[in-house]
Amino acid sequence: VTLDVREDLIPGTAVRAVYEDGDWYDATVLEVHPVSDMVDVQWKDASSSRLLIRDVKLKLSTDSQQRRKREALLQTARRLAIFGPARERKIAVASVMVLVE
């Protein structure tokens, strides 16, 4: 997710951010400092940190996560094998072609 500081990161926004141990955790934006490319976040344990904007990403809703996963699956190539007698295979191929076009 590419962040535009002026639009995406506002106080109260739910985000994922890199903690001191290098792992990503849930946090909430407290304040944005666009001049220095820094963001103040509050962690779930109520502590806070000042991080570089590159260490913060928007927390996607479940719907957004599912939509991204579906879009990624649709962009990958698929192969379908149809077995059986020649006539039934031809009918199945025609049916699939109608569905996908």
C-alpha positions as CSV (number, residue, x, y, z in Angstrom):
1,V,0.0,0.0,0.0
2,T,1.5,3.3,-1.1
3,L,0.8,6.0,1.5
4,D,0.0,9.6,0.7
5,V,0.6,11.3,4.0
6,R,-1.9,14.0,3.4
7,E,-4.7,11.6,2.6
8,D,-4.1,8.1,4.1
9,L,-2.5,8.8,7.5
10,I,-4.7,10.9,9.8
11,P,-4.9,10.7,13.6
12,G,-7.0,7.7,14.6
13,T,-6.3,5.6,11.5
14,A,-5.7,1.9,12.2
15,V,-2.3,0.8,10.8
16,R,0.3,-1.9,11.0
17,A,3.7,-0.7,12.0
18,V,7.2,-2.0,12.6
19,Y,8.1,-2.3,16.3
20,E,11.6,-2.3,17.7
21,D,11.9,-6.1,17.3
22,G,11.3,-5.7,13.5
23,D,7.9,-7.4,13.5
24,W,4.7,-5.7,12.3
25,Y,2.0,-5.0,14.9
26,D,-1.4,-3.2,15.1
27,A,-1.2,0.5,16.1
28,T,-3.1,3.7,15.8
29,V,-1.8,7.0,14.2
30,L,-1.5,9.7,16.8
31,E,0.2,12.4,14.7
32,V,1.8,12.8,11.3
33,H,4.9,14.9,10.7
34,P,5.1,15.2,6.8
35,V,8.1,17.5,6.8
36,S,10.3,14.9,8.6
37,D,8.4,11.8,7.1
38,M,7.7,10.6,10.6
39,V,4.5,9.2,12.2
40,D,3.7,9.0,15.9
41,V,1.8,5.7,16.6
42,Q,0.2,4.2,19.7
43,W,0.6,0.5,20.2
44,K,-2.1,-1.8,21.7
45,D,-0.3,-1.7,25.1
46,A,-0.8,2.1,25.2
47,S,2.9,2.9,24.6
48,S,3.9,5.1,21.7
49,S,6.7,5.5,19.1
50,R,7.8,7.8,16.4
51,L,8.5,5.9,13.2
52,L,9.4,6.6,9.6
53,I,6.5,6.7,7.3
54,R,7.9,3.7,5.4
55,D,7.6,1.6,8.5
56,V,3.8,2.2,8.7
57,K,1.1,0.7,6.4
58,L,-2.6,0.9,6.4
59,K,-4.5,-1.9,8.1
60,L,-6.8,-3.4,5.5
61,S,-10.3,-4.4,6.4
62,T,-11.3,-8.0,5.9
63,D,-13.2,-7.1,2.7
64,S,-10.1,-5.3,1.3
65,Q,-7.9,-8.3,2.1
66,Q,-10.4,-10.7,0.4
67,R,-10.7,-8.4,-2.7
68,R,-6.9,-8.2,-3.0
69,K,-6.5,-12.0,-2.7
70,R,-9.3,-12.5,-5.3
71,E,-7.6,-10.0,-7.7
72,A,-4.3,-11.8,-7.3
73,L,-5.9,-15.2,-8.0
74,L,-7.6,-13.8,-11.1
75,Q,-4.3,-12.6,-12.5
76,T,-2.6,-16.0,-12.4
77,A,-2.9,-18.4,-15.3
78,R,-5.1,-21.5,-14.8
79,R,-5.2,-24.8,-16.6
80,L,-8.2,-27.1,-16.9
81,A,-8.0,-30.8,-17.8
82,I,-11.1,-32.4,-19.2
83,F,-11.3,-36.2,-19.3
84,G,-13.7,-38.6,-21.0
85,P,-14.9,-39.5,-24.4
86,A,-14.1,-37.1,-27.2
87,R,-17.7,-35.9,-27.8
88,E,-18.3,-35.1,-24.1
89,R,-14.9,-33.4,-23.9
90,K,-15.9,-31.1,-26.8
91,I,-19.2,-30.3,-25.1
92,A,-17.4,-29.5,-21.9
93,V,-14.8,-27.3,-23.7
94,A,-17.6,-25.4,-25.4
95,S,-19.4,-24.9,-22.0
96,V,-16.3,-23.6,-20.3
97,M,-15.5,-21.2,-23.2
98,V,-19.1,-19.8,-22.9
99,L,-18.6,-19.3,-19.1
100,V,-15.2,-17.6,-19.3
101,E,-15.9,-15.2,-22.2
